[in-house]
Amino acid sequence: MVLAGKLITELGIKTPAEKFFKLFASELHEVQNVCERVHHTKLHEGEDWHHTDSVKHWTYVIDGEVHTCNESVEEVDDQNKKITYKLFGGDIENYKVFKLILEVLNKADGSSAVRWSIDYEKNNEDIDTPNGWMDYLSKSTRDIDGHLVKGEKVVL
């Protein structure tokens, strides 16, 4: 059985790419206020939510069950609107590696999309592939997009 893998989903969004990316790049603490599946998050270590030395603690729901983990920002690529998060501890302890990668894309037709990738390596073959995360990320993206679009003016 394969212990390492990658899961990817791409979702069209109505929010301009720059605005969606900004939420994750500089306003991450707001996610818990706009996303139904995020119950609570707090700064666990560090002074800044977006610094690579900071650690955040998340409580969230996947497949109807409450989970927890810690997260830190591993890399931010502002030019390509890409952020790599390292998840660890809590319910992620069954994985040697668990990276969550957000890419916000400007499409050729003028629309925007969000691509979520999960790079993972399980501790052993008895651990499930994190498929529930794809549904969680898809639904959370819809919640966030809906919230951000409310502030946008529609141009006809």
DSSP file (Angstrom, degrees, kcal/mol; ACC not computed):
  #  RESIDUE AA STRUCTURE BP1 BP2  ACC     N-H-->O    O-->H-N    N-H-->O    O-->H-N    TCO  KAPPA ALPHA  PHI   PSI    X-CA   Y-CA   Z-CA
    1    1 A M              0   0    0      0, 0.0     2,-0.4     0, 0.0   124,-0.1   0.000 360.0 360.0 360.0 144.5    0.0    0.0    0.0
    2    2 A V        -     0   0    0      1,-0.1   120,-0.0   123,-0.1     3,-0.0  -0.626 360.0-171.4 -79.9 130.8    1.1    3.5   -0.8
    3    3 A L        +     0   0    0     -2,-0.4   119,-3.2   118,-0.1     2,-0.3   0.717  68.3  54.2 -93.3 -24.3    1.9    5.6    2.3
    4    4 A A  E     +A  121   0A   0    117,-0.3     2,-0.3     2,-0.0   117,-0.2  -0.822  64.4 141.6-113.7 151.0    2.4    9.0    0.5
    5    5 A G  E     -A  120   0A   0    115,-2.3   115,-2.4    -2,-0.3     2,-0.4  -0.972  37.0-122.0-167.7-178.5    0.0   10.8   -1.9
    6    6 A K  E     -A  119   0A   0     -2,-0.3     2,-0.4   113,-0.2   113,-0.2  -0.993  14.4-164.9-142.7 132.2   -1.5   14.0   -3.1
    7    7 A L  E     -A  118   0A   0    111,-2.0   111,-2.6    -2,-0.4     2,-0.4  -0.940  12.8-174.8-115.0 140.3   -5.1   15.0   -3.3
    8    8 A I  E     +A  117   0A   0     -2,-0.4     2,-0.3   109,-0.2   109,-0.2  -0.998  10.5 174.3-139.1 138.4   -6.2   18.0   -5.5
    9    9 A T  E     -A  116   0A   0    107,-2.3   107,-2.6    -2,-0.4     2,-0.4  -0.994  11.3-160.9-138.5 145.1   -9.4   19.9   -6.0
   10   10 A E  E     -A  115   0A   0     -2,-0.3     2,-0.4   105,-0.2   105,-0.2  -0.995  10.5-174.0-127.9 130.9  -10.1   23.0   -8.0
   11   11 A L  E     -A  114   0A   0    103,-2.9   103,-2.9    -2,-0.4     2,-0.2  -0.977  23.3-126.0-128.6 132.6  -13.2   25.1   -7.5
   12   12 A G  E     -A  113   0A   0     -2,-0.4     2,-0.3   101,-0.2   101,-0.3  -0.525  31.2-165.8 -70.8 143.0  -14.5   28.1   -9.4
   13   13 A I  E     -A  112   0A   0     99,-2.2    99,-0.9    -2,-0.2     4,-0.1  -0.912  27.3-144.6-129.6 158.4  -15.2   31.2   -7.2
   14   14 A K  S    S+     0   0    0     -2,-0.3    -1,-0.1    97,-0.1     3,-0.1   0.696  77.0  91.8 -91.3 -24.2  -17.1   34.4   -7.7
   15   15 A T  S    S-     0   0    0      1,-0.1    -2,-0.1     2,-0.1   134,-0.1  -0.460  92.0-100.6 -70.2 139.6  -14.7   36.5   -5.6
   16   16 A P     >  -     0   0    0      0, 0.0     4,-2.1     0, 0.0     3,-0.5  -0.362  32.8-119.3 -57.9 142.5  -11.8   38.1   -7.4
   17   17 A A  H  > S+     0   0    0      1,-0.2     4,-2.7     2,-0.2     5,-0.2   0.866 111.0  54.6 -53.7 -42.3   -8.6   36.1   -6.8
   18   18 A E  H  > S+     0   0    0      1,-0.2     4,-2.1     2,-0.2    -1,-0.2   0.890 109.3  47.1 -62.2 -40.2   -6.8   38.9   -5.1
   19   19 A K  H  > S+     0   0    0     -3,-0.5     4,-1.4     2,-0.2    -1,-0.2   0.908 112.9  48.0 -69.5 -42.2   -9.6   39.4   -2.5
   20   20 A F  H  X S+     0   0    0     -4,-2.1     4,-1.1     1,-0.2     3,-0.3   0.932 113.6  47.9 -63.6 -45.4   -9.8   35.6   -1.8
   21   21 A F  H  X S+     0   0    0     -4,-2.7     4,-2.6     1,-0.2     3,-0.3   0.889 104.8  60.4 -62.3 -40.0   -6.1   35.3   -1.4
   22   22 A K  H  X>S+     0   0    0     -4,-2.1     4,-2.7     1,-0.2     5,-0.7   0.871  98.1  58.5 -58.0 -38.4   -5.9   38.4    0.9
   23   23 A L  H  X5S+     0   0    0     -4,-1.4     4,-1.3    -3,-0.3     7,-0.3   0.925 114.5  36.4 -57.3 -44.9   -8.2   36.7    3.4
   24   24 A F  H  <5S+     0   0    0     -4,-1.1     4,-0.3    -3,-0.3    -2,-0.2   0.811 119.6  48.9 -78.7 -30.8   -5.7   33.8    3.8
   25   25 A A  H  <5S+     0   0    0     -4,-2.6    -2,-0.2    -5,-0.1    -3,-0.2   0.795 135.0   1.5 -81.3 -29.3   -2.5   35.9    3.4
   26   26 A S  H  <5S+     0   0    0     -4,-2.7    -3,-0.2    -5,-0.2    -2,-0.2   0.441 132.5  43.6-141.0   0.1   -3.4   38.7    5.9
   27   27 A E    ><< +     0   0    0     -4,-1.3     3,-2.4    -5,-0.7     4,-0.3  -0.037  60.4 136.7-137.7  33.4   -6.8   38.0    7.6
   28   28 A L  G >   +     0   0    0      1,-0.3     3,-1.8    -4,-0.3     4,-0.4   0.800  65.8  68.3 -56.4 -32.7   -6.7   34.3    8.4
   29   29 A H  G 3  S+     0   0    0      1,-0.3     3,-0.5     2,-0.1    -1,-0.3   0.707  90.9  64.7 -60.5 -19.1   -8.2   34.8   11.8
   30   30 A E  G X> S+     0   0    0     -3,-2.4     3,-1.7    -7,-0.3     4,-0.7   0.667  77.8  84.4 -77.7 -17.5  -11.4   35.8   10.1
   31   31 A V  H X> S+     0   0    0     -3,-1.8     4,-1.5    -4,-0.3     3,-1.2   0.875  84.7  57.0 -55.8 -40.4  -12.0   32.3    8.6
   32   32 A Q  H 34 S+     0   0    0     -3,-0.5    -1,-0.3    -4,-0.4    -2,-0.1   0.734 104.7  53.8 -64.6 -20.4  -13.7   31.1   11.8
   33   33 A N  H <4 S+     0   0    0     -3,-1.7    -1,-0.3    -4,-0.2    -2,-0.2   0.629 119.1  30.8 -87.2 -14.5  -16.2   33.9   11.5
   34   34 A V  H << S+     0   0    0     -3,-1.2     2,-0.6    -4,-0.7    -2,-0.2   0.450 104.4  77.2-122.4  -3.8  -17.3   33.1    8.0
   35   35 A C    ><  -     0   0    0     -4,-1.5     3,-1.3    -5,-0.2    -1,-0.1  -0.937  58.8-157.1-120.1 116.6  -16.9   29.3    7.7
   36   36 A E  T 3  S+     0   0    0     -2,-0.6    -1,-0.1     1,-0.3   104,-0.1   0.800  92.5  54.7 -59.2 -33.3  -19.4   27.0    9.3
   37   37 A R  T 3  S+     0   0    0     99,-0.1    24,-2.2    23,-0.1     2,-0.8   0.577  90.8  80.7 -84.1  -9.4  -17.0   24.1    9.6
   38   38 A V  E <   +B   60   0A   0     -3,-1.3    22,-0.3    22,-0.2    -3,-0.2  -0.873  54.9 177.4 -97.8 111.4  -14.4   26.0   11.5
   39   39 A H  E     -     0   0A   0     20,-1.8     2,-0.3    -2,-0.8    21,-0.2   0.890  61.9 -14.4 -81.2 -40.9  -15.5   26.0   15.1
   40   40 A H  E     -B   59   0A   0     19,-1.8    19,-2.8     2,-0.0     2,-0.3  -0.984  53.1-177.8-162.6 146.8  -12.5   27.8   16.7
   41   41 A T  E     +B   58   0A   0     -2,-0.3     2,-0.3    17,-0.2    17,-0.2  -0.988   9.5 175.8-147.2 146.6   -9.0   28.9   16.0
   42   42 A K  E     -B   57   0A   0     15,-1.9    15,-2.9    -2,-0.3     2,-0.6  -0.990  40.6 -99.0-148.5 155.0   -6.5   30.7   18.1
   43   43 A L  E     +B   56   0A   0     -2,-0.3    13,-0.3    13,-0.2     3,-0.1  -0.666  38.4 179.0 -74.0 117.0   -2.9   31.8   17.9
   44   44 A H  E     +     0   0A   0     11,-2.8     2,-0.3    -2,-0.6    12,-0.2   0.854  65.8   7.8 -91.4 -41.9   -1.0   29.1   19.9
   45   45 A E  E    S+B   55   0A   0     10,-2.1    10,-2.3     3,-0.1    -1,-0.3  -0.995 106.3  28.3-142.0 144.2    2.5   30.4   19.5
   46   46 A G  S    S-     0   0    0     -2,-0.3     3,-0.1     8,-0.2     8,-0.1  -0.312  74.9 -97.9  99.1 177.1    4.0   33.6   18.2
   47   47 A E  S    S+     0   0    0      1,-0.2     2,-0.4    -2,-0.1    -1,-0.1   0.520  97.4  55.1-113.2 -10.9    2.7   37.2   17.8
   48   48 A D    >   -     0   0    0     -3,-0.1     3,-1.1     1,-0.1    -1,-0.2  -0.991  66.3-143.2-134.4 130.8    1.5   37.3   14.2
   49   49 A W  T 3  S+     0   0    0     -2,-0.4    24,-0.1     1,-0.2    -1,-0.1   0.719 102.1  42.9 -61.2 -22.8   -1.0   35.0   12.5
   50   50 A H  T 3  S+     0   0    0    -24,-0.1     2,-0.3    22,-0.1    -1,-0.2   0.322  84.6 108.5-114.3   7.2    0.9   35.1    9.3
   51   51 A H  S X  S-     0   0    0     -3,-1.1     3,-1.7     1,-0.1    22,-0.5  -0.629  72.1-126.8 -85.8 145.3    4.5   34.7   10.3
   52   52 A T  T 3  S+     0   0    0      1,-0.3    -1,-0.1    -2,-0.3    -3,-0.0   0.689 109.3  57.3 -66.3 -17.5    6.3   31.4    9.6
   53   53 A D  T 3  S+     0   0    0     19,-0.1    -1,-0.3    -5,-0.0     2,-0.2   0.548  89.4  96.9 -87.6  -7.3    7.3   31.1   13.2
   54   54 A S    <   -     0   0    0     -3,-1.7     2,-0.4    -6,-0.2    19,-0.4  -0.509  58.4-155.4 -84.8 150.5    3.7   31.3   14.5
   55   55 A V  E     -B   45   0A   0    -10,-2.3   -11,-2.8    -2,-0.2   -10,-2.1  -0.995   5.8-162.6-126.5 129.0    1.5   28.3   15.3
   56   56 A K  E     -BC  43  71A   0     15,-3.0    15,-2.5    -2,-0.4     2,-0.5  -0.853  11.4-141.5-108.5 147.4   -2.3   28.3   15.2
   57   57 A H  E     -BC  42  70A   0    -15,-2.9   -15,-1.9    -2,-0.3     2,-0.4  -0.942  21.6-164.3-109.1 126.7   -4.6   25.8   16.8
   58   58 A W  E     -BC  41  69A   0     11,-3.0    11,-1.7    -2,-0.5     2,-0.4  -0.885  16.0-168.2-115.7 140.9   -7.7   24.8   14.8
   59   59 A T  E     +BC  40  68A   0    -19,-2.8   -19,-1.8    -2,-0.4   -20,-1.8  -0.998  30.5 152.2-123.0 124.6  -10.9   23.1   15.8
   60   60 A Y  E     -BC  38  67A   0      7,-2.3     7,-3.4    -2,-0.4     2,-0.5  -0.896  40.6-112.2-149.6 168.9  -13.0   22.0   12.8
   61   61 A V  E     + C   0  66A   0    -24,-2.2     2,-0.4    -2,-0.3     5,-0.2  -0.950  27.3 172.8-118.5 125.8  -15.6   19.5   11.6
   62   62 A I  E >  S- C   0  65A   0      3,-2.3     3,-2.0    -2,-0.5    71,-0.1  -1.000  76.7  -8.1-128.5 130.2  -14.9   16.8    8.9
   63   63 A D  T 3  S-     0   0    0     -2,-0.4    -1,-0.1     1,-0.3     3,-0.1   0.847 129.7 -56.7  52.8  38.0  -17.6   14.2    8.2
   64   64 A G  T 3  S+     0   0    0      1,-0.2     2,-0.4    -3,-0.0    -1,-0.3   0.484 115.5 110.4  78.3   2.3  -19.6   15.3   11.1
   65   65 A E  E <   -C   62   0A   0     -3,-2.0    -3,-2.3     0, 0.0     2,-0.3  -0.898  69.3-120.6-114.8 141.8  -16.8   14.8   13.7
   66   66 A V  E     +C   61   0A   0     -2,-0.4     2,-0.3    -5,-0.2    -5,-0.2  -0.629  36.8 179.0 -79.2 132.4  -14.9   17.5   15.5
   67   67 A H  E     -C   60   0A   0     -7,-3.4    -7,-2.3    -2,-0.3     2,-0.3  -0.865  12.4-157.3-128.4 162.2  -11.1   17.5   14.9
   68   68 A T  E     +C   59   0A   0     -2,-0.3    23,-3.2    -9,-0.2    24,-0.3  -0.970  18.0 152.9-137.0 155.3   -8.2   19.5   16.0
   69   69 A C  E     -C   58   0A   0    -11,-1.7   -11,-3.0    -2,-0.3     2,-0.3  -0.967  36.3-113.5-164.7 169.9   -4.7   20.2   14.7
   70   70 A N  E     -CD  57  88A   0     18,-3.3    18,-2.3    -2,-0.3     2,-0.3  -0.813  30.7-166.2-107.0 154.9   -2.0   22.8   14.8
   71   71 A E  E     -CD  56  87A   0    -15,-2.5   -15,-3.0    -2,-0.3     2,-0.3  -0.998  10.8-177.8-143.3 143.6   -0.9   24.7   11.7
   72   72 A S  E     - D   0  86A   0     14,-2.1    14,-3.1    -2,-0.3     2,-0.5  -0.984  34.4-109.9-136.8 152.0    2.0   26.9   10.6
   73   73 A V  E     + D   0  85A   0    -22,-0.5    12,-0.2   -19,-0.4     3,-0.1  -0.686  31.3 179.0 -80.5 124.8    2.7   28.8    7.4
   74   74 A E  E     -     0   0A   0     10,-3.1     2,-0.3    -2,-0.5    11,-0.2   0.832  65.1  -3.0 -93.4 -39.7    5.5   27.2    5.6
   75   75 A E  E     - D   0  84A   0      9,-1.6     9,-2.9     2,-0.0     2,-0.4  -0.982  52.6-160.7-157.2 141.3    5.7   29.4    2.5
   76   76 A V  E     - D   0  83A   0     -2,-0.3     2,-0.6     7,-0.2     7,-0.2  -0.995   3.3-173.8-125.0 126.7    3.9   32.4    1.0
   77   77 A D  E  >> + D   0  82A   0      5,-3.4     5,-2.1    -2,-0.4     4,-0.5  -0.856   4.8 179.4-118.2  90.9    4.2   33.2   -2.7
   78   78 A D  T >45S+     0   0    0     -2,-0.6     3,-0.8     1,-0.2    -1,-0.2   0.875  78.0  57.2 -61.4 -39.5    2.3   36.5   -3.1
   79   79 A Q  T 345S+     0   0    0      1,-0.3    -1,-0.2     2,-0.1    -2,-0.0   0.900 117.5  32.4 -61.3 -42.5    3.1   36.8   -6.8
   80   80 A N  T 345S-     0   0    0     -3,-0.2    24,-0.3     2,-0.1    -1,-0.3   0.322 107.9-122.5 -96.9   7.1    1.5   33.4   -7.6
   81   81 A K  T <<5 +     0   0    0     -3,-0.8    23,-2.6    -4,-0.5     2,-0.4   0.943  63.9 141.4  50.4  57.1   -1.1   33.7   -4.8
   82   82 A K  E   < -DE  77 103A   0     -5,-2.1    -5,-3.4    21,-0.2     2,-0.4  -0.994  30.4-176.7-134.0 132.6    0.0   30.5   -3.2
   83   83 A I  E     -DE  76 102A   0     19,-2.4    19,-2.8    -2,-0.4     2,-0.5  -0.997  10.9-156.0-130.1 133.8    0.4   29.6    0.5
   84   84 A T  E     -DE  75 101A   0     -9,-2.9   -10,-3.1    -2,-0.4    -9,-1.6  -0.947  12.6-167.3-110.5 125.0    1.7   26.3    1.9
   85   85 A Y  E     -DE  73 100A   0     15,-3.2    15,-2.2    -2,-0.5     2,-0.5  -0.874  12.8-145.4-110.1 142.2    0.6   25.3    5.4
   86   86 A K  E     -DE  72  99A   0    -14,-3.1   -14,-2.1    -2,-0.4     2,-0.4  -0.944  16.9-162.2-104.8 124.3    2.1   22.6    7.5
   87   87 A L  E     +D   71   0A   0     11,-2.8    11,-0.3    -2,-0.5     2,-0.3  -0.862  21.1 150.9-107.1 142.7   -0.5   20.8    9.7
   88   88 A F  E     +D   70   0A   0    -18,-2.3   -18,-3.3    -2,-0.4     5,-0.2  -0.973  31.9  32.6-160.9 167.0    0.6   18.7   12.7
   89   89 A G  S >  S+     0   0    0     -2,-0.3     3,-2.5   -20,-0.2     4,-0.2   0.027  90.2  46.5  69.5 178.5   -0.5   17.4   16.1
   90   90 A G  G >  S-     0   0    0      1,-0.3     3,-1.3     2,-0.2   -21,-0.2  -0.238 131.4  -7.9  53.3-130.6   -4.0   16.6   17.2
   91   91 A D  G 3  S+     0   0    0    -23,-3.2     3,-0.4     1,-0.3    -1,-0.3   0.456 131.6  67.1 -78.0  -0.1   -5.8   14.5   14.6
   92   92 A I  G X   +     0   0    0     -3,-2.5     3,-2.1   -24,-0.3    -1,-0.3   0.450  68.8  98.8 -94.9  -2.4   -2.9   15.0   12.1
   93   93 A E  T <   +     0   0    0     -3,-1.3    -1,-0.2     1,-0.3    -2,-0.1   0.653  69.9  69.4 -63.3 -13.9   -0.6   12.9   14.3
   94   94 A N  T 3  S+     0   0    0     -3,-0.4    29,-2.7    -5,-0.1     2,-0.4   0.448  92.5  72.8 -80.7   0.7   -1.2    9.8   12.1
   95   95 A Y  E <   - F   0 122A   0     -3,-2.1    27,-0.3    27,-0.3     3,-0.2  -0.944  62.5-158.3-119.8 136.1    0.7   11.5    9.3
   96   96 A K  E    S+     0   0A   0     25,-2.6     2,-0.4    -2,-0.4    26,-0.2   0.867  92.9  20.5 -71.3 -38.7    4.5   12.1    9.0
   97   97 A V  E     + F   0 121A   0     24,-1.4    24,-2.3    -3,-0.1    -1,-0.3  -0.998  62.9 166.8-133.6 134.5    3.7   14.9    6.5
   98   98 A F  E     + F   0 120A   0     -2,-0.4   -11,-2.8   -11,-0.3     2,-0.5  -0.765  11.5 172.7-148.5  99.8    0.5   16.8    6.0
   99   99 A K  E     -EF  86 119A   0     20,-3.1    20,-2.3    -2,-0.3     2,-0.5  -0.928  17.1-158.2-113.7 133.1    0.8   19.9    3.9
  100  100 A L  E     -EF  85 118A   0    -15,-2.2   -15,-3.2    -2,-0.5     2,-0.5  -0.944  12.0-164.8-108.9 123.0   -2.2   22.0    2.8
  101  101 A I  E     -EF  84 117A   0     16,-3.1    16,-2.2    -2,-0.5     2,-0.5  -0.947   3.8-165.2-118.5 123.2   -1.5   24.1   -0.3
  102  102 A L  E     +EF  83 116A   0    -19,-2.8   -19,-2.4    -2,-0.5     2,-0.4  -0.911   8.7 177.2-105.6 128.0   -3.8   27.0   -1.4
  103  103 A E  E     -EF  82 115A   0     12,-2.1    12,-3.3    -2,-0.5     2,-0.6  -0.995  13.1-159.7-128.6 126.7   -3.5   28.5   -4.9
  104  104 A V  E     - F   0 114A   0    -23,-2.6     2,-0.4    -2,-0.4    10,-0.2  -0.933  20.0-157.8-108.1 123.0   -5.9   31.2   -6.0
  105  105 A L  E     - F   0 113A   0      8,-3.3     8,-1.9    -2,-0.6     2,-0.7  -0.798  21.7-146.7-112.0 139.0   -6.0   31.4   -9.8
  106  106 A N  E     - F   0 112A   0     -2,-0.4     6,-0.2     6,-0.2     2,-0.1  -0.918  32.6-144.7 -93.4 115.5   -6.9   34.1  -12.3
  107  107 A K    >   -     0   0    0      4,-3.1     3,-1.9    -2,-0.7     6,-0.0  -0.418  19.4-113.0 -82.3 158.4   -8.3   32.1  -15.2
  108  108 A A  T 3  S+     0   0    0      1,-0.3    -1,-0.1     2,-0.1     4,-0.0   0.785 115.8  58.3 -60.5 -29.5   -7.9   33.1  -18.9
  109  109 A D  T 3  S-     0   0    0      1,-0.1    -1,-0.3     2,-0.0     3,-0.1   0.362 123.8-101.1 -84.7   6.9  -11.6   33.9  -19.2
  110  110 A G  S <  S+     0   0    0     -3,-1.9    -2,-0.1     1,-0.3     2,-0.1   0.326  87.4 116.4  93.1  -7.8  -11.4   36.5  -16.4
  111  111 A S        -     0   0    0     -5,-0.1    -4,-3.1   -95,-0.1    -1,-0.3  -0.294  57.4-127.9 -85.2 176.4  -12.9   34.2  -13.7
  112  112 A S  E     -AF  13 106A   0    -99,-0.9   -99,-2.2    -6,-0.2     2,-0.3  -0.869  20.6-174.0-124.4 158.2  -11.2   33.0  -10.6
  113  113 A A  E     -AF  12 105A   0     -8,-1.9    -8,-3.3    -2,-0.3     2,-0.5  -0.979  17.9-137.1-147.8 158.1  -10.6   29.6   -9.0
  114  114 A V  E     -AF  11 104A   0   -103,-2.9  -103,-2.9    -2,-0.3     2,-0.5  -0.977  14.2-163.6-117.6 129.4   -9.2   28.0   -5.9
  115  115 A R  E     -AF  10 103A   0    -12,-3.3   -12,-2.1    -2,-0.5     2,-0.5  -0.966   5.3-168.9-114.4 120.7   -7.0   25.0   -6.1
  116  116 A W  E     -AF   9 102A   0   -107,-2.6  -107,-2.3    -2,-0.5     2,-0.4  -0.912   5.8-176.7-105.4 133.1   -6.4   23.1   -2.8
  117  117 A S  E     -AF   8 101A   0    -16,-2.2   -16,-3.1    -2,-0.5     2,-0.5  -0.979  11.9-159.7-127.2 143.5   -3.8   20.4   -2.7
  118  118 A I  E     -AF   7 100A   0   -111,-2.6  -111,-2.0    -2,-0.4     2,-0.5  -0.979   3.4-168.1-122.1 117.7   -2.9   18.0    0.2
  119  119 A D  E     +AF   6  99A   0    -20,-2.3   -20,-3.1    -2,-0.5     2,-0.3  -0.919  24.4 168.6 -99.4 126.4    0.5   16.4    0.2
  120  120 A Y  E     -AF   5  98A   0   -115,-2.4  -115,-2.3    -2,-0.5     2,-0.4  -0.961  31.8-165.5-141.0 155.7    0.6   13.7    2.8
  121  121 A E  E     -AF   4  97A   0    -24,-2.3   -25,-2.6    -2,-0.3   -24,-1.4  -0.944  24.2-141.2-138.9 119.2    2.6   10.8    4.1
  122  122 A K  E     - F   0  95A   0   -119,-3.2   -27,-0.3    -2,-0.4     3,-0.1  -0.439  13.7-130.6 -78.7 151.4    0.9    8.3    6.5
  123  123 A N  S    S-     0   0    0    -29,-2.7     2,-0.3     1,-0.2   -28,-0.1   0.839  88.4  -7.6 -68.1 -33.6    2.7    6.8    9.5
  124  124 A N  S >  S-     0   0    0    -30,-0.4     3,-1.4  -121,-0.1    -1,-0.2  -0.959  77.0 -96.8-156.2 171.0    1.5    3.3    8.4
  125  125 A E  T 3  S+     0   0    0     -2,-0.3  -123,-0.1     1,-0.3    -2,-0.0   0.592 111.4  71.2 -73.1 -10.0   -0.8    1.6    6.0
  126  126 A D  T 3  S+     0   0    0      2,-0.1     2,-0.3    -4,-0.0    -1,-0.3   0.599  78.1  96.8 -79.1 -11.0   -3.7    1.4    8.5
  127  127 A I  S <  S-     0   0    0     -3,-1.4    -5,-0.1   -33,-0.1     2,-0.1  -0.620  79.6-118.7 -82.2 135.4   -4.2    5.1    8.3
  128  128 A D        -     0   0    0     -2,-0.3    -1,-0.1     1,-0.1    -2,-0.1  -0.379  27.2-104.4 -71.0 149.1   -7.0    6.3    6.0
  129  129 A T        -     0   0    0      1,-0.1     2,-2.4    -2,-0.1     3,-0.4  -0.543  40.1-112.4 -65.4 138.8   -6.3    8.5    3.0
  130  130 A P    >   +     0   0    0      0, 0.0     3,-1.2     0, 0.0     4,-0.5  -0.198  66.5 141.7 -76.9  52.7   -7.6   12.0    4.0
  131  131 A N  T >>  +     0   0    0     -2,-2.4     3,-1.3     1,-0.3     4,-0.9   0.823  61.9  66.9 -62.9 -32.8  -10.4   12.1    1.5
  132  132 A G  H 3> S+     0   0    0     -3,-0.4     4,-2.1     1,-0.3    -1,-0.3   0.772  89.8  67.2 -59.8 -25.4  -12.8   13.8    4.0
  133  133 A W  H <> S+     0   0    0     -3,-1.2     4,-3.0     1,-0.2    -1,-0.3   0.838  92.5  58.8 -63.9 -33.6  -10.5   16.9    3.8
  134  134 A M  H <> S+     0   0    0     -3,-1.3     4,-2.2    -4,-0.5    -1,-0.2   0.919 108.6  43.9 -64.7 -42.9  -11.5   17.5    0.1
  135  135 A D  H  X S+     0   0    0     -4,-0.9     4,-2.8     2,-0.2     5,-0.3   0.918 114.0  51.5 -65.1 -44.0  -15.2   17.8    1.0
  136  136 A Y  H  X S+     0   0    0     -4,-2.1     4,-2.4     1,-0.2    -2,-0.2   0.927 112.6  45.1 -57.6 -47.6  -14.3   20.0    4.0
  137  137 A L  H  X S+     0   0    0     -4,-3.0     4,-2.4     2,-0.2    -1,-0.2   0.885 112.9  50.9 -67.2 -38.8  -12.1   22.3    1.8
  138  138 A S  H  X S+     0   0    0     -4,-2.2     4,-1.9    -5,-0.2    -2,-0.2   0.943 114.2  42.7 -63.4 -48.4  -14.8   22.4   -0.9
  139  139 A K  H  X S+     0   0    0     -4,-2.8     4,-2.1     1,-0.2    -2,-0.2   0.887 114.6  50.6 -67.0 -38.6  -17.6   23.4    1.5
  140  140 A S  H  X S+     0   0    0     -4,-2.4     4,-2.6    -5,-0.3     5,-0.2   0.897 108.3  52.7 -65.8 -39.7  -15.4   25.8    3.4
  141  141 A T  H  X S+     0   0    0     -4,-2.4     4,-2.9     1,-0.2     5,-0.2   0.908 108.8  50.3 -61.5 -41.8  -14.4   27.5    0.1
  142  142 A R  H  X S+     0   0    0     -4,-1.9     4,-2.6     2,-0.2    -2,-0.2   0.910 110.9  49.1 -62.6 -42.9  -18.1   27.9   -0.8
  143  143 A D  H  X S+     0   0    0     -4,-2.1     4,-2.0     2,-0.2    -2,-0.2   0.941 115.0  43.9 -60.2 -47.9  -18.8   29.5    2.6
  144  144 A I  H  X S+     0   0    0     -4,-2.6     4,-2.7     2,-0.2     5,-0.2   0.915 113.6  50.1 -66.3 -44.4  -15.8   31.9    2.3
  145  145 A D  H  X S+     0   0    0     -4,-2.9     4,-2.6     1,-0.2    -1,-0.2   0.927 110.2  50.8 -60.1 -45.9  -16.6   32.8   -1.3
  146  146 A G  H  X S+     0   0    0     -4,-2.6     4,-1.1    -5,-0.2    -1,-0.2   0.892 112.1  47.4 -59.2 -40.8  -20.3   33.5   -0.4
  147  147 A H  H  X S+     0   0    0     -4,-2.0     4,-0.5    -5,-0.2     3,-0.3   0.930 114.2  45.6 -66.5 -46.1  -19.2   35.7    2.4
  148  148 A L  H >< S+     0   0    0     -4,-2.7     3,-0.9     1,-0.2     4,-0.3   0.848 107.4  58.0 -69.0 -33.9  -16.7   37.7    0.3
  149  149 A V  H >< S+     0   0    0     -4,-2.6     3,-2.0     1,-0.2    -1,-0.2   0.827  91.9  70.2 -65.9 -31.4  -19.1   38.1   -2.6
  150  150 A K  H 3< S+     0   0    0     -4,-1.1    -1,-0.2    -3,-0.3    -2,-0.2   0.822  99.0  49.8 -55.8 -31.2  -21.6   39.8   -0.4
  151  151 A G  T << S+     0   0    0     -3,-0.9     2,-0.3    -4,-0.5    -1,-0.3   0.534  95.6  93.3 -84.7  -6.6  -19.2   42.8   -0.3
  152  152 A E  S <  S-     0   0    0     -3,-2.0     2,-0.4    -4,-0.3  -137,-0.0  -0.648  72.9-131.4 -90.3 142.6  -18.7   42.9   -4.0
  153  153 A K        -     0   0    0     -2,-0.3     2,-0.5     2,-0.0    -2,-0.1  -0.784  22.6-128.8 -88.5 134.3  -20.8   45.1   -6.3
  154  154 A V        -     0   0    0     -2,-0.4     2,-0.6     2,-0.0    -1,-0.0  -0.729  17.6-153.9 -85.8 126.8  -22.2   43.2   -9.3
  155  155 A V              0   0    0     -2,-0.5    -2,-0.0     1,-0.1    -1,-0.0  -0.895 360.0 360.0-103.0 121.0  -21.5   44.9  -12.6
  156  156 A L              0   0    0     -2,-0.6    -1,-0.1     0, 0.0    -2,-0.0   0.429 360.0 360.0 -98.4 360.0  -24.0   44.1  -15.4
